[in-house]
Amino acid sequence: MYENIFHIYNNIKRIITILRVNIGIIGHISIDNIIDNDYSFNSIGGPPCYSGLVSQLLGAKINIITKIGKDFPNSYFKWLNQNKLNYSNNDVVKNKKTTQFQINISKQNKQMKLINKCENIKLNQFQFKNLNGILISPIVNEIPINLNIKINSISEITMLDPQGYIRKFNKNGLCNQKNIKIYDLPKTNIIKISEQESYSISKINNFKLILKLLAKKYQIVLGTLENNNAYLLNENKIFFIRNPNYNKLKDRIGLGDIFNGVFLTMFLKGENILWSISMAMAIASSRKEHGINKINKIGKYKELTDNIYNNIKKIE
């Protein structure tokens, strides 16, 4: 009898936990001017929007730590409020413009040009209440390395996308990658890095070996490849995850952020880690629209998730 009561109690506790997933997202919101051949349009962007919106659609409550400038359109403030992406008045600065990119997706390789950079995120913004997990995802070096000590001490489950730590911009604002040491990155529970990004943190020309180096610092390592496949390293095991839905999407802006939002949300909800990455790959790879409109709705994803999950291979 007592065992049954204990079992019921644990199930109720798990359901309550699932319903209460609160996620913080740290990084700049951006204004993206997207150019596709002769077609040009503006979209709200940045991890708080792409990761935040998809996480919110999956049932998470989102709190943002960001910086927004004096030029941020009222329509974007309205969009954030309508989509329950909670920000603070401390996130709005009056003496800077919002981080803005011009992104040309009509070229063979996506070309990013930085137009404006907003103020860096400050230590006094790191105030967390009732969060289950935190995504650290800068886009333009807006989280200074001297905040690593604070990030390293966060008690909640943390996930890092280092894209903003390894970007540099020349005098014309064009984006390239810079080299950075692994120990210069904050220590989190989870890291997600692409193959191209990985070569900025090691001279080794072998993606899997670099991921093994990262696994000495991070409990969970997610490595994504350009063809939508991925590696997952956890508990001294390496899995290869193949996505049969590979397609060359015209607009890949924000797909990594969508992946991050799905994975972290499902992982925090207690889903199997391999199912979480399968679902993240399925949803990110099925986006058809441009800009933030990619996630007006999530759409059908279960069949593709099942397909990805059932074909995962443990390679080490």
Residue frames relative to the residue before (quaternion, step in Angstrom):
aa qw qx qy qz dx dy dz
M 1.0000 0.0000 0.0000 0.0000 0.00 0.00 0.00
Y 0.6959 0.4684 -0.2853 0.4637 3.56 0.83 -1.01
E 0.6121 0.5460 -0.3481 0.4539 3.57 1.11 -0.69
N 0.6417 0.5176 -0.3208 0.4662 3.58 1.02 -0.80
I 0.6477 0.5116 -0.3187 0.4660 3.56 0.96 -0.87
F 0.6471 0.5192 -0.3143 0.4614 3.58 0.98 -0.91
H 0.6408 0.5260 -0.3129 0.4635 3.59 1.03 -0.87
I 0.6575 0.5004 -0.3050 0.4736 3.59 0.93 -0.92
Y 0.6378 0.5385 -0.3224 0.4464 3.58 0.99 -0.91
N 0.6707 0.5012 -0.2980 0.4585 3.58 0.93 -0.91
N 0.6393 0.5192 -0.3262 0.4640 3.58 1.02 -0.76
I 0.6461 0.5079 -0.3127 0.4762 3.57 0.98 -0.87
K 0.6418 0.5299 -0.3130 0.4575 3.56 0.97 -0.90
R 0.6590 0.5071 -0.3067 0.4633 3.60 0.97 -0.87
I 0.6452 0.5184 -0.3211 0.4603 3.59 0.98 -0.84
I 0.6448 0.5168 -0.3176 0.4650 3.56 0.98 -0.90
T 0.6379 0.5304 -0.3206 0.4572 3.58 1.00 -0.89
I 0.6464 0.5290 -0.3161 0.4499 3.58 0.95 -0.91
L 0.6909 0.4871 -0.2786 0.4557 3.56 0.95 -0.88
R 0.7381 0.4229 -0.2137 0.4804 3.57 1.19 -0.50
V 0.2954 0.7645 -0.5288 0.2205 3.61 1.03 0.55
N 0.0176 -0.7857 0.6161 -0.0518 3.53 -0.60 1.25
I 0.0809 -0.8193 0.5675 -0.0129 3.56 -0.71 1.11
G 0.2186 -0.7415 0.6198 0.1349 3.54 -1.06 0.86
I 0.1128 -0.7846 0.6071 0.0553 3.58 -1.04 0.78
I 0.1350 -0.8065 0.5751 0.0240 3.55 -0.69 1.18
G 0.5174 0.6030 -0.4765 0.3763 3.57 -0.70 1.11
H 0.6118 -0.5808 0.3949 0.3639 3.55 -1.21 0.41
I 0.3376 -0.6230 0.6598 0.2502 3.48 -1.29 0.60
S 0.1413 -0.8102 0.5652 0.0641 3.58 -1.00 0.74
I 0.3178 -0.6471 0.6396 0.2667 3.48 -1.43 0.17
D 0.1229 -0.8191 0.5598 0.0241 3.58 -0.54 1.18
N 0.1624 -0.7348 0.6515 0.0966 3.54 -0.87 1.04
I 0.1071 -0.8339 0.5415 -0.0033 3.55 -0.25 1.33
I 0.1277 -0.7942 0.5932 0.0307 3.55 -0.81 1.09
D 0.0219 0.7736 -0.6313 0.0491 3.56 -0.80 1.08
N 0.7742 -0.1916 0.0437 0.6017 3.55 0.00 1.39
D 0.8107 -0.2146 0.1571 0.5216 3.62 -0.61 -1.03
Y 0.5860 0.5816 -0.3548 0.4387 3.57 1.32 0.01
S 0.0192 0.8059 -0.5891 0.0562 3.59 -0.76 1.04
F 0.1175 0.7875 -0.5972 0.0967 3.57 -0.97 0.86
N 0.4083 -0.6932 0.5383 0.2509 3.55 -1.27 0.41
S 0.0223 -0.7795 0.6260 -0.0066 3.54 -1.15 0.74
I 0.4622 -0.6036 0.5573 0.3339 3.54 -1.16 0.57
G 0.0075 0.8276 -0.5586 0.0540 3.60 -0.96 0.81
G 0.5043 0.6412 -0.4945 0.3000 3.51 -1.36 -0.25
P 0.6767 -0.5335 0.3344 0.3817 3.60 -1.16 0.58
P 0.6213 0.5379 -0.3849 0.4200 3.67 0.88 -0.67
C 0.6930 0.4565 -0.2724 0.4870 3.58 1.14 -0.63
Y 0.7248 0.4257 -0.2615 0.4744 3.61 0.69 -1.02
S 0.7054 0.4176 -0.2648 0.5079 3.60 0.78 -0.99
G 0.6679 0.5370 -0.3037 0.4163 3.55 0.93 -0.94
L 0.6879 0.4901 -0.2995 0.4438 3.58 0.85 -0.93
V 0.6829 0.4703 -0.3107 0.4646 3.61 0.85 -0.88
S 0.6263 0.5221 -0.3396 0.4689 3.62 1.05 -0.67
Q 0.6496 0.5155 -0.3116 0.4639 3.55 1.00 -0.85
L 0.6494 0.5087 -0.3167 0.4682 3.60 1.02 -0.75
L 0.6826 0.4513 -0.2765 0.5039 3.58 1.23 -0.47
G 0.6878 -0.5423 0.2591 0.4071 3.56 1.25 0.32
A 0.5281 0.6256 -0.4223 0.3891 3.60 1.22 0.14
K 0.3547 -0.6656 0.6041 0.2574 3.52 -1.30 0.41
I 0.1961 -0.8285 0.5218 0.0533 3.56 -0.72 1.10
N 0.0529 -0.7542 0.6543 0.0181 3.53 -1.09 0.91
I 0.2286 -0.8120 0.5324 0.0702 3.55 -0.77 1.10
I 0.0922 -0.7214 0.6804 0.0901 3.52 -1.21 0.70
T 0.1953 0.7984 -0.5228 0.2258 3.57 -0.32 1.27
K 0.2693 -0.6984 0.6042 0.2733 3.54 -1.30 -0.45
I 0.0689 -0.7828 0.6183 -0.0132 3.55 -0.88 1.05
G 0.3678 -0.7734 0.4828 0.1828 3.58 -0.88 0.95
K 0.7298 -0.4533 0.3182 0.4008 3.51 -1.42 0.11
D 0.6786 0.5025 -0.2844 0.4540 3.59 1.20 -0.46
F 0.4064 0.7338 -0.4699 0.2750 3.61 1.26 0.00
P 0.4350 -0.7420 0.4385 0.2606 3.62 -0.55 1.12
N 0.5735 -0.5914 0.4441 0.3523 3.58 -1.11 0.67
S 0.6126 0.5609 -0.3538 0.4300 3.59 1.08 -0.69
Y 0.6499 0.5017 -0.3174 0.4745 3.60 1.13 -0.63
F 0.5974 0.5318 -0.3582 0.4817 3.59 1.08 -0.67
K 0.6456 0.5198 -0.3065 0.4680 3.55 0.99 -0.90
W 0.6381 0.5308 -0.3218 0.4556 3.59 0.99 -0.84
L 0.6451 0.5170 -0.3216 0.4617 3.60 0.92 -0.88
N 0.6836 0.4892 -0.2887 0.4583 3.57 0.90 -0.93
Q 0.6537 0.5198 -0.3161 0.4502 3.58 0.95 -0.86
N 0.7437 0.3902 -0.2099 0.5007 3.57 1.07 -0.76
K 0.4553 -0.7380 0.4124 0.2793 3.57 1.31 0.40
L 0.3694 0.6742 -0.5315 0.3557 3.55 0.95 0.98
N 0.1939 -0.8624 0.4627 0.0678 3.52 0.09 1.39
Y 0.0244 -0.7770 0.6286 -0.0228 3.54 -0.83 1.07
S 0.4362 -0.6860 0.5218 0.2584 3.57 -1.31 0.23
N 0.6011 -0.5471 0.4339 0.3887 3.56 -1.23 0.42
N 0.5919 0.5739 -0.3594 0.4372 3.59 1.21 -0.50
D 0.6025 0.5770 -0.3505 0.4257 3.58 1.25 -0.34
V 0.6716 0.4861 -0.2827 0.4825 3.59 1.25 -0.36
V 0.0860 -0.8013 0.5918 0.0155 3.59 -0.73 1.10
K 0.3831 -0.7701 0.4773 0.1796 3.57 -0.98 0.86
N 0.7270 0.4417 -0.2440 0.4657 3.60 1.19 -0.35
K 0.7011 0.3799 -0.2653 0.5419 3.58 1.28 0.30
K 0.4258 -0.6548 0.5499 0.2960 3.53 -1.29 0.37
T 0.6086 -0.5512 0.4321 0.3730 3.55 -1.26 0.48
T 0.5706 -0.5580 0.4676 0.3800 3.58 -1.14 0.60
Q 0.0215 0.8130 -0.5775 0.0713 3.57 -0.75 1.06
F 0.1276 -0.7805 0.6102 0.0467 3.53 -1.05 0.90
Q 0.2097 -0.6701 0.6822 0.2040 3.49 -1.37 0.41
I 0.0554 -0.8259 0.5601 -0.0338 3.56 -0.56 1.20
N 0.1507 -0.7986 0.5803 0.0527 3.54 -0.54 1.20
I 0.0934 -0.8237 0.5588 0.0226 3.58 -0.37 1.23
S 0.5386 0.6263 -0.4147 0.3818 3.59 1.23 0.03
K 0.5761 0.5587 -0.3792 0.4607 3.58 1.29 -0.23
Q 0.6705 -0.5067 0.3483 0.4152 3.58 -1.24 0.43
N 0.7537 0.1698 -0.1090 0.6254 3.55 1.07 -0.81
K 0.5368 -0.6371 0.4435 0.3305 3.56 -0.86 0.98
Q 0.1547 -0.7939 0.5842 0.0672 3.58 -0.82 1.00
M 0.1230 -0.8002 0.5861 0.0324 3.55 -0.72 1.14
K 0.0481 -0.7798 0.6241 0.0080 3.53 -0.95 0.93
L 0.3217 -0.7524 0.5469 0.1766 3.56 -0.76 1.07
I 0.2164 -0.7835 0.5747 0.0948 3.56 -0.73 1.12
N 0.7852 -0.0336 0.0535 0.6160 3.59 0.95 -0.95
K 0.1319 -0.7430 0.6433 0.1296 3.54 -1.26 0.47
C 0.3627 -0.7319 0.5374 0.2098 3.56 -0.83 1.00
E 0.7277 -0.4196 0.3244 0.4350 3.54 -1.34 0.02
N 0.5542 -0.6015 0.4595 0.3462 3.56 -1.13 0.63
I 0.5336 -0.5912 0.4978 0.3434 3.53 -1.26 0.50
K 0.3056 -0.7920 0.5151 0.1184 3.54 -0.91 1.02
L 0.6541 -0.5358 0.3817 0.3734 3.52 -1.27 0.55
N 0.6787 0.5136 -0.3031 0.4286 3.61 0.96 -0.84
Q 0.5723 0.5747 -0.3923 0.4339 3.61 1.25 -0.05
F 0.5927 0.5980 -0.3552 0.4061 3.59 1.25 -0.42
Q 0.3154 0.7198 -0.5453 0.2917 3.53 0.36 1.30
F 0.0429 -0.8363 0.5449 -0.0437 3.55 -0.27 1.31
K 0.0064 -0.7866 0.6171 -0.0198 3.54 -0.97 0.91
N 0.8725 -0.0344 0.0037 0.4875 3.55 -0.88 1.05
L 0.3840 0.7094 -0.5028 0.3106 3.59 0.95 0.87
N 0.3561 -0.7158 0.5605 0.2159 3.55 -1.16 0.69
G 0.8100 -0.0373 0.0592 0.5823 3.55 1.10 -0.66
I 0.2021 -0.7743 0.5929 0.0902 3.55 -1.25 0.51
L 0.2078 -0.7536 0.6149 0.1040 3.56 -0.99 0.95
I 0.1412 -0.7710 0.6183 0.0582 3.57 -0.73 1.12
S 0.1787 0.8137 -0.5168 0.1972 3.56 -0.31 1.25
P 0.0354 -0.8150 0.5784 -0.0071 3.61 0.21 1.22
I 0.2620 -0.7722 0.5562 0.1602 3.56 -1.22 0.45
V 0.8123 0.1475 -0.0506 0.5621 3.59 1.15 -0.44
N 0.6568 -0.5406 0.3041 0.4288 3.60 0.91 0.98
E 0.3611 0.7767 -0.4552 0.2431 3.58 1.14 0.58
I 0.6555 0.4045 -0.3171 0.5532 3.58 1.31 -0.01
P 0.3038 -0.7929 0.4949 0.1848 3.62 -0.13 1.23
I 0.5980 -0.5937 0.4072 0.3522 3.56 -1.11 0.72
N 0.6200 0.5600 -0.3623 0.4131 3.61 1.10 -0.55
L 0.5933 0.5381 -0.3745 0.4670 3.60 1.29 0.02
N 0.3976 0.7385 -0.4649 0.2836 3.59 1.29 -0.02
I 0.6193 0.5562 -0.3519 0.4281 3.58 0.97 -0.81
K 0.6588 0.4969 -0.3024 0.4771 3.57 0.99 -0.84
I 0.6633 0.4999 -0.3069 0.4647 3.59 0.89 -0.92
N 0.6517 0.5380 -0.3145 0.4322 3.59 0.97 -0.89
S 0.7158 0.4599 -0.2491 0.4626 3.59 1.14 -0.60
I 0.4281 0.7064 -0.4672 0.3154 3.61 1.27 -0.01
S 0.3639 -0.7655 0.4941 0.1936 3.58 -0.78 1.03
E 0.6003 0.5613 -0.3652 0.4373 3.60 1.15 -0.47
I 0.6105 -0.5157 0.4329 0.4171 3.58 -1.28 0.27
T 0.0987 -0.8191 0.5650 0.0118 3.56 -0.77 1.05
M 0.1213 -0.7654 0.6296 0.0551 3.55 -1.20 0.70
L 0.1826 -0.8004 0.5677 0.0614 3.56 -0.94 0.96
D 0.0517 -0.7060 0.7037 0.0613 3.50 -1.18 0.82
P 0.2409 -0.8462 0.4600 0.1195 3.62 -0.22 1.23
Q 0.2688 0.8162 -0.4936 0.1341 3.61 1.23 0.13
G 0.7217 0.4637 -0.2601 0.4433 3.59 0.87 -0.91
Y 0.6030 0.5621 -0.3556 0.4405 3.58 1.22 -0.39
I 0.7696 0.3660 -0.1881 0.4882 3.59 1.08 -0.62
R 0.5274 0.6037 -0.4308 0.4146 3.58 1.22 0.36
K 0.0130 -0.7530 0.6565 0.0424 3.54 -1.20 0.63
F 0.2358 -0.7784 0.5739 0.0952 3.55 -1.16 0.64
N 0.3727 -0.7386 0.5146 0.2253 3.56 -0.79 1.01
K 0.7539 -0.4078 0.2551 0.4475 3.60 -1.28 0.03
N 0.6765 0.4583 -0.2906 0.4979 3.57 1.25 -0.38
G 0.5752 -0.6271 0.3555 0.3867 3.56 1.30 0.08
L 0.4855 0.6778 -0.4402 0.3332 3.60 1.24 -0.03
C 0.4120 -0.7526 0.4788 0.1859 3.55 -0.96 0.97
N 0.0513 0.7494 -0.6592 0.0353 3.52 -1.09 0.90
Q 0.5101 -0.6218 0.4820 0.3477 3.57 -1.29 -0.02
K 0.1954 -0.7546 0.6140 0.1239 3.53 -1.17 0.68
N 0.5175 -0.6308 0.4781 0.3252 3.55 -1.22 0.40
I 0.0219 0.7799 -0.6238 0.0467 3.55 -1.07 0.80
K 0.4633 -0.6776 0.4982 0.2793 3.56 -1.06 0.73
I 0.5997 -0.5725 0.4122 0.3777 3.57 -1.09 0.67
Y 0.6941 0.4846 -0.2936 0.4441 3.60 0.92 -0.85
D 0.5820 0.5598 -0.3848 0.4470 3.63 1.25 -0.07
L 0.5982 0.5350 -0.3635 0.4730 3.57 1.29 -0.19
P 0.5318 -0.6150 0.4545 0.3640 3.62 -1.06 0.59
K 0.4367 -0.6806 0.5254 0.2648 3.56 -1.20 0.56
T 0.0237 0.7902 -0.6084 0.0706 3.54 -0.69 1.16
N 0.6358 -0.5141 0.3921 0.4216 3.57 -1.27 0.03
I 0.7943 0.1700 -0.0315 0.5824 3.56 1.05 -0.89
I 0.0188 -0.7631 0.6442 0.0485 3.56 -1.15 0.65
K 0.1057 -0.7558 0.6419 0.0746 3.55 -1.12 0.75
I 0.0752 0.8017 -0.5838 0.1044 3.55 -0.74 1.08
S 0.3968 -0.7049 0.5315 0.2514 3.57 -1.07 0.70
E 0.6629 -0.4997 0.3690 0.4180 3.56 -1.24 0.36
Q 0.6619 0.5089 -0.3133 0.4525 3.59 0.88 -0.91
E 0.6691 0.5008 -0.3025 0.4583 3.59 0.94 -0.87
S 0.6163 0.5978 -0.3497 0.3748 3.58 1.02 -0.78
Y 0.6454 0.5400 -0.3307 0.4272 3.59 1.08 -0.63
S 0.5756 0.5680 -0.3831 0.4463 3.58 1.30 -0.02
I 0.7311 0.4024 -0.2387 0.4966 3.59 1.21 -0.34
S 0.7863 0.1549 -0.1197 0.5860 3.60 1.25 0.04
K 0.4388 -0.6859 0.5167 0.2645 3.55 -1.16 0.65
I 0.4799 0.6605 -0.4384 0.3758 3.57 1.29 -0.08
N 0.2577 -0.7787 0.5533 0.1453 3.58 -0.80 0.97
N 0.5726 0.5408 -0.3896 0.4774 3.54 0.87 1.03
F 0.3880 -0.7733 0.4533 0.2145 3.58 -0.27 1.30
K 0.6795 0.5051 -0.3057 0.4356 3.57 0.84 -0.94
L 0.6444 0.5136 -0.3224 0.4659 3.59 1.03 -0.74
I 0.6270 0.5220 -0.3333 0.4725 3.57 1.06 -0.75
L 0.6363 0.5215 -0.3280 0.4643 3.58 0.99 -0.81
K 0.6313 0.5240 -0.3332 0.4647 3.61 1.06 -0.71
L 0.6152 0.5278 -0.3418 0.4755 3.58 1.09 -0.68
L 0.6570 0.5062 -0.3038 0.4688 3.57 0.97 -0.88
A 0.6280 0.5623 -0.3332 0.4225 3.58 1.07 -0.73
K 0.5723 0.5684 -0.3885 0.4456 3.62 1.23 -0.22
K 0.7323 0.3909 -0.2110 0.5162 3.57 1.25 -0.49
Y 0.7826 0.2788 -0.1219 0.5431 3.57 1.06 -0.82
Q 0.5090 -0.6741 0.4476 0.2936 3.59 -0.94 0.91
I 0.7820 0.1374 -0.0478 0.6061 3.57 1.04 -0.86
V 0.0540 -0.7940 0.6055 -0.0078 3.57 -0.77 1.07
L 0.0945 -0.7733 0.6267 0.0185 3.54 -0.84 1.08
G 0.0439 -0.8065 0.5895 -0.0098 3.57 -0.68 1.10
T 0.1396 -0.8210 0.5514 0.0486 3.58 -0.57 1.15
L 0.2588 -0.7555 0.5878 0.1291 3.52 -1.14 0.79
E 0.6694 -0.5399 0.3403 0.3803 3.56 -1.19 0.61
N 0.7115 0.4440 -0.2673 0.4745 3.60 1.05 -0.66
N 0.6317 -0.5986 0.2971 0.3928 3.57 1.23 0.67
N 0.5305 0.5921 -0.4375 0.4201 3.61 1.20 0.13
A 0.1460 -0.8104 0.5646 0.0567 3.59 -1.21 0.30
Y 0.2840 -0.6866 0.6333 0.2163 3.49 -1.43 0.30
L 0.0829 -0.7545 0.6454 0.0851 3.53 -1.25 0.51
L 0.0823 -0.7856 0.6130 0.0145 3.56 -0.81 1.07
N 0.2200 0.7583 -0.5776 0.2073 3.55 -0.73 1.13
E 0.8544 0.0226 -0.0465 0.5171 3.57 -0.97 0.93
N 0.6786 -0.5289 0.2683 0.4332 3.57 0.92 1.05
K 0.5902 0.5163 -0.3874 0.4848 3.57 1.18 0.57
I 0.1721 -0.7653 0.6120 0.1003 3.55 -1.17 0.67
F 0.0946 -0.7887 0.6072 0.0176 3.54 -0.85 1.05
F 0.2189 -0.7340 0.6250 0.1510 3.53 -1.17 0.67
I 0.1195 -0.8033 0.5832 0.0158 3.54 -0.74 1.12
R 0.1427 -0.8101 0.5675 0.0370 3.56 -0.57 1.21
N 0.2234 -0.7690 0.5882 0.1132 3.52 -0.97 0.92
P 0.2730 -0.7929 0.5206 0.1607 3.64 -0.40 1.15
N 0.6109 0.5715 -0.3369 0.4320 3.57 1.31 -0.21
Y 0.2476 0.8015 -0.5193 0.1630 3.59 1.19 0.42
N 0.1968 0.7429 -0.6262 0.1313 3.52 -0.91 0.99
K 0.4654 -0.6819 0.4908 0.2784 3.53 -1.07 0.72
L 0.1700 -0.8064 0.5624 0.0674 3.54 0.08 1.32
K 0.5260 -0.6584 0.4407 0.3092 3.54 -0.95 0.91
D 0.7921 0.1876 -0.0823 0.5750 3.57 0.83 -1.00
R 0.0761 -0.8235 0.5622 -0.0040 3.57 -0.35 1.29
I 0.3568 0.7479 -0.4904 0.2700 3.59 1.27 0.17
G 0.8426 0.2003 -0.1578 0.4744 3.55 -0.88 0.98
L 0.4577 0.7011 -0.4596 0.2962 3.62 1.19 -0.10
G 0.6357 0.5192 -0.3306 0.4659 3.59 1.03 -0.74
D 0.6410 0.5154 -0.3156 0.4731 3.57 1.07 -0.75
I 0.6235 0.5229 -0.3347 0.4751 3.58 1.03 -0.74
F 0.6142 0.5444 -0.3248 0.4701 3.57 1.00 -0.89
N 0.6744 0.5064 -0.2951 0.4491 3.58 0.83 -1.01
G 0.6746 0.5154 -0.2971 0.4370 3.55 0.88 -0.96
V 0.6646 0.4930 -0.3022 0.4732 3.57 0.94 -0.89
F 0.6814 0.5032 -0.3107 0.4312 3.58 0.77 -1.03
L 0.7002 0.4763 -0.2898 0.4459 3.59 0.73 -1.04
T 0.6412 0.5325 -0.3296 0.4435 3.59 0.96 -0.83
M 0.7146 0.4465 -0.2686 0.4667 3.57 0.78 -1.00
F 0.6234 0.5355 -0.3391 0.4579 3.59 1.04 -0.72
L 0.6755 0.4850 -0.2892 0.4742 3.58 0.96 -0.86
K 0.6381 0.5182 -0.3253 0.4674 3.58 1.18 -0.50
G 0.5851 -0.6186 0.3561 0.3848 3.55 1.28 0.00
E 0.4039 0.7125 -0.4834 0.3091 3.58 1.22 0.28
N 0.6346 -0.5046 0.4305 0.3967 3.56 -1.27 0.47
I 0.5429 -0.6622 0.4065 0.3188 3.58 -0.88 0.96
L 0.6649 0.4930 -0.3094 0.4682 3.61 1.03 -0.73
W 0.6180 0.5093 -0.3423 0.4915 3.57 1.11 -0.61
S 0.6328 0.5498 -0.3319 0.4326 3.60 1.00 -0.82
I 0.6943 0.4457 -0.2895 0.4853 3.60 0.90 -0.86
S 0.6035 0.5522 -0.3564 0.4515 3.60 1.08 -0.64
M 0.6740 0.4866 -0.2879 0.4754 3.55 0.94 -0.89
A 0.6240 0.5387 -0.3351 0.4563 3.59 1.04 -0.78
M 0.6724 0.4869 -0.2945 0.4734 3.58 0.96 -0.87
A 0.6485 0.5341 -0.3211 0.4371 3.58 0.96 -0.85
I 0.7077 0.4542 -0.2725 0.4675 3.58 0.83 -0.96
A 0.6712 0.5042 -0.3124 0.4447 3.61 0.89 -0.88
S 0.7272 0.4583 -0.2539 0.4434 3.61 0.94 -0.85
S 0.6840 0.4838 -0.2938 0.4601 3.60 1.22 -0.14
R 0.4177 0.7079 -0.4700 0.3218 3.60 1.21 0.39
K 0.1637 -0.8296 0.5312 0.0535 3.59 -0.77 1.00
E 0.6733 0.5276 -0.2991 0.4228 3.59 1.10 -0.64
H 0.5188 -0.6075 0.4991 0.3357 3.55 -1.37 -0.06
G 0.8407 0.1940 -0.1333 0.4876 3.54 -1.26 0.55
I 0.8103 -0.2513 0.1972 0.4912 3.54 -1.19 -0.60
N 0.5290 0.6419 -0.4063 0.3782 3.61 1.21 -0.28
K 0.4404 0.6925 -0.4508 0.3511 3.58 1.29 -0.12
I 0.8041 0.2471 -0.1136 0.5287 3.57 1.05 -0.69
N 0.1201 0.7610 -0.6109 0.1825 3.56 0.77 1.05
K 0.7553 -0.0599 0.0345 0.6517 3.53 1.21 -0.68
I 0.5526 -0.6294 0.4336 0.3324 3.58 -1.19 0.50
G 0.2927 -0.7808 0.5035 0.2262 3.58 1.01 -0.76
K 0.6850 -0.4602 0.3595 0.4356 3.56 -1.31 -0.20
Y 0.0576 0.8244 -0.5576 0.0786 3.55 -0.79 0.99
K 0.5210 0.6923 -0.4096 0.2857 3.61 1.15 -0.46
E 0.6581 0.5155 -0.3302 0.4383 3.62 0.88 -0.87
L 0.6714 0.4756 -0.2993 0.4832 3.58 0.94 -0.87
T 0.6133 0.5421 -0.3470 0.4578 3.60 1.02 -0.75
D 0.6426 0.5212 -0.3119 0.4671 3.57 0.95 -0.90
N 0.6563 0.5261 -0.3025 0.4483 3.56 0.96 -0.95
I 0.6632 0.4917 -0.3008 0.4774 3.57 0.91 -0.92
Y 0.6768 0.5185 -0.2910 0.4341 3.58 0.84 -1.04
N 0.7109 0.4780 -0.2658 0.4421 3.58 0.89 -0.93
N 0.7225 0.4047 -0.2448 0.5042 3.58 1.24 -0.22
I 0.3591 0.7283 -0.5027 0.2963 3.59 1.22 0.38
K 0.1666 -0.7888 0.5872 0.0725 3.58 -0.97 0.89
K 0.2969 -0.7005 0.6195 0.1933 3.56 -1.01 0.88
I 0.1356 -0.8421 0.5205 0.0388 3.56 -0.41 1.21
E 0.7854 0.0703 -0.0694 0.6111 3.62 1.23 -0.26
